[in-house]
Amino acid sequence: MLTKAVIVLLFSLVVWAYQTIKPPPPKICGLPNGPPVTSPRIKLGDGRYLAYQERGVVKENAKYKIIVVHGFDNSKDMNLAASQELIDELGIYFLLFDRAGYGESDPNPNRSVKSEAFDIQELADQLELGSKFYVLGVSMGSYPIWGCLKYIPDRLAGAALIVPVVNYWWPSFPSNLSREGYGKLPLPDQWSIRVAHYAPWLLYWWMTQNWFSSSSIVKSHPEIFSTRDKDILKKMAANLNRNQTKVRQQGIFESLHHDYMVGFGNWEFDPMNLSNPFPQESKIVHIWQGYEDRLVPFQLQRFVAEKLPWIWYHEVDNGGHLIHHDSDLFETMLRKLLL
């Protein structure tokens, strides 16, 4: 009798543990019990839908076409701090899209650095952007840009990586430098990144448990922002985009958690081993980094730039992680990319 009770108890614990670590199914847009579809979308070759938004000058009249890749906990409705005067002057057409699992784009259970790059290529082809286009990625949205440089470099006219995420397990990083940069992160984020890398199957539980803080980034804790970041946030507060409430609507696992798993997981390649995809041209690829960025250590970014001398590295002395929201600086980024 006692043995049966123990077996039942152990079985119950196993079921409870499984239910705790298993993320709920996503609420897919357009399906029963899912959010409505309110944006234009394309259907990808694997059957998924990708939502997009067009901004700037009319595509047919554009001199420059830029695909913008949003960062962590963001969407195609992200703020672009470029004036209409500059957009008209340069003739820029912007194409923004919700990355897999974000906003109104279907989740991709097989999301990877490679799949994100090919999503960009297919989006460009279906919207007829031509043989070449520019790409611009922000923060976590930079790993798709690394994917583009690896897998579809022949399609790129240029690329900008703004405060791009670094993966502390890229093989080319010296272990002492990687440890130093990793150690500068808030302790909760060190743990969440470690879980994403070593035990991704446990990440949903880790990020949703209430025993202790799991991520300063997800909760936008003040400690992750520099003084300049905080000033930028105050200015942005008056112009928040209501559509940003759709970022996580299909599920926090499919959007935020999966981003962690890909960004900090085992990559198929080491970016620092990439060859220059534009040997006949210079100043085609740019990295913009804030010296006071508390999420991406400048020391690691400098090392990446030293290993890849064909990338034009720009470091902003008093810049934090939100430098792309500074209108003057963002317009400088666009001019450097396009001119």
N, C-alpha and C positions, 0 to 999 in steps of 0.2 A: 504494500500500500504506500509506504514511504517512497519507494523507488519510483512509482508512478507519479507521485506528487512532484518529485524532483524533476522528472522528465518533462512534466507539464510546465513547471516553472521555467526550466531552461529553454523550452520551446517558445514560451511567451516572451522571454527576454530576447531571443533571437529575432522574433517577429517585430518586437518593439524597436530593436536596434536597426533592423532593415528599414522599417517605416520612417525612422528618424533621419537616416542618412540618404534615403532615396528622395530626390527632388520630385515635386508634383509634376504632372504632365503640363506642357505649355498650353496657354489659351491662344490658339492660332487665329489670327485675324481672318475674318470672312467665314469662319466655320461656326456651327452652332455653339453657343455659350462663349464664343470668342469676341474680341473687340471688332467693331465695324472697320471696313476699309474706306478710308477717306482720301487717300493719296494715289496718284498714278503709280502703276507697278509694271514691271516686266516679268515674264515667266522665263526662268533659267532652264538650261538644258536638262537639269536633274529634276525639274518639276517644281522647285521652290520659286516663290515670288519675292522680288526685290523692289521695295518702295523707293521712289526718288523724288527730287524737287529741283526745278531749274530756276536759276536766278541770273541777274545781270542782263547783258544785251541779248537780243534775239540770236539764237544759235547760227542761223544762216548768215548773219552780218558780223559775227564775231571774228576777231583777229586771233584771239587766244581762247582755248577751251581748257578749263581746269576741273578735274574731278577732285572734290574735297572729301576727305575721309575723317569722320568725327571720332572723338576719343571715348574714353571710358565714361559710362553713365551719361551719354549724350545721344544726339540723333541728327538727322538731316535738317532739323529745325535750329541747329546751332547758330549762334551769332557770328556773322562775318563783319569784322570791323573795318570795312572798306567803304569809302564815301561813293555816292553815286557819280560824283564828278570824276573820280579816278577810274571807275568802272567804264564810264562812257569814253573817257580820254584814251584808255588803252584798248577798249573794245573787248572786254572780258565776259565770257559766258561761263557761269559756274554750274556744275552738276553735282548735287549732294545726294547721298542715299543713306538709308538705314542699313547698317551692317547686320549680318545674319542674327536673328533673335531680338534685335532692337526695333523699337517703334512698330512699323507695319511690315517689316521684312520677315519672312518665315525663318524659324530656327534652322540651323544646320547641325545635326548631331555629329557630323564629321568635320566640323569647322577646323581649319588649320591656317597657317600662314600662306600656304599655297592656294587653298580654296578661296581665300579672301582676294588674292591677286587675280584669280581667274573670274571671280564675280565682277571685279572692276573691268576686266577686258570685255566680258560679255555685255555688261551695261553699256560700255562705250560703243560696242558694235551695234547693239539693238537701237541705240539712239543716234547712230550714224555720226559719230564724232570725227570720223576719218582715220587715216592710218596712224597718226600720232596725236597725243594729247599730253597735257601736264597733269601731275598728281601732287596733292598737298595733304599731308596727314598730320594730325595733332595728337600728341601724347600716345595713348594706347592705339590710336588710329594710325600710328606710324609703322606698326608691324606689317600691315598690308602693303605699305610702300616698300619696305625691305623685300617683301614677296614680289612686288612688281619689278624691282631691280634684279631679282634673281631669275624670275620665270618669264617675264614679258618685257625685257629691256628694249626690244626693238620697237615697242609701241609708244615709248616715252619720248616726249619732246623736252622734258625736264621734270625735276622732282624736288619737293621741299619737305623736310621732316622737322616739325616744330616741337620742341621739348620732347623728343622721341623717347619712348620707353626703352630701357635697357634690360636685357635678361642676364641676371647675375651668373647664369650657368653657360653663357657663350664660352666655348673652349679657349678662345684666344685671350680672354681676360687673365692676367696674372692673379693667382689666388689671393694674394695679400691685398691687391687693389679691389678685387671684387668683394672681399670681406669688409674692407674699410667702407666702401660705398653702401653695402648692405646694412652695416651697423649704424649708419646715419639715419635710417628710416625709423619712424616710431615703432616701438616694440610690437604692438598689435599687427602692424602691417608686415613686419618681418615674419611673424608666424603665419599670416594668411598667405603670403607669397610662398613660404616654405611648404605649406600644405598643398597649394596649387601645383607645385612642382613635383613633390614626392608622393602625395596621396590625393590626387584629384577626385577620386571616388568619395572622399570624405569632405570635400570642400563645401557642399551645400549645408551639411550639418554644422561645420565650423563657422560658416558665415551667418547662420541663423540662430545659433544657440545664444542663450541670454546669461550665461554664467559669468562671462567676462568679455571685454571689448575684443572684437575680431578684426575690425578694419577702421582706421581713422579716415581713410579715403572714401569709403562708402558713406560714412556719416558726416563727411566734410568737417572734420574737427579743426578748430582754428589753428592747431599746431602745424598743420601741413602747409599753411599759407605764409608767404613772406609779407613784409610790410607793404611792398608794392602790390602784391596780390590782393591784400585786404582793401587797399584803396580802389583797385579795379572792381572788386566785388560790390563795394558801396555804390559805385557809378552804375553797375549793371543791374542792381536791385530794382531800379525804377523802370527797367525795360525787359523784364523777364518774359520769355515767350511761353504762353500758356500751352502750346503744343508739346512742350517739354515734359508734360505730365504723361505722355504716351511712351516715354523711353522704356519703362520696365513693364508695360502692360501685358506682355505675353508671358512674363515670368522672370523673376530675378535670376534664376539659374541660367536660363537660355541667353540672357543678355550679359549681366555683370559677371557672374561666376564663370561662364564659359570664356569670357574675355581673359580673365585671370589664367585659366587653364592653358589657353593658347599662348598668351603673351609671355608667361613664365614657365611654360612647359619645355619639353625637349624639342628643339627646332630641327628641321630636316637639313639645315645648313647653318654655318657660322657667317653672319654678315661681314665679319672682318676678313673673310677669305674671298670675298667677291672681287672679280676683276672689273676694271673700268669699262662699263658698257658703252662709253662714248669716247674712245681713244683719240678721235679726230677733233674733239671739241673740249672746251674748258668751261668751268662754272655752270654746269648743267644741273648738278645735284647740290643741295644746300642743307645744312643742319643749323638750326637756331636753338640756342641753349641759354637759359638764365643762370647767372652765377649764383644767385640766391635761391635757386629751385630746391625745395625740400623733398621733392618726390623723385627727381632724377638727378643723381649726383653729377656735377660738372666734371669731376675728375675722370669718371668713366667715359663721359661723352668726349672729352679731350683725347682719351686713349683711342677711341673708335676713329676719330678724325685723323690721328697720327698714323693709324694703320691703313687708312684709306685716303691718301693725299689728294686723290681726284675729287674728293668732296670739299666744298667750300664751307668752312666752319665759322659761324658767327656766334660770339658769346656776348650776352647783354650784361653789363657790369652789375646793375642793380635790379636785374630781372628775376622774377620768380617763375612759377609754373604757368601763369596766365598771361604771358607776354603777347599772345596772339589776340588778346582783347584790347590791347593798346592800339588805337586807330592809326596813329602816326607810325608806329613800329610795324603794324601789319601791312600798311601800304608800302613801307620800305621792303618788306619781305616779298610782296608781289612784284615790285619793280625789279628787285634783284633776280627773281625767278624768271621773269619774262623778257627783260631787256638786256 
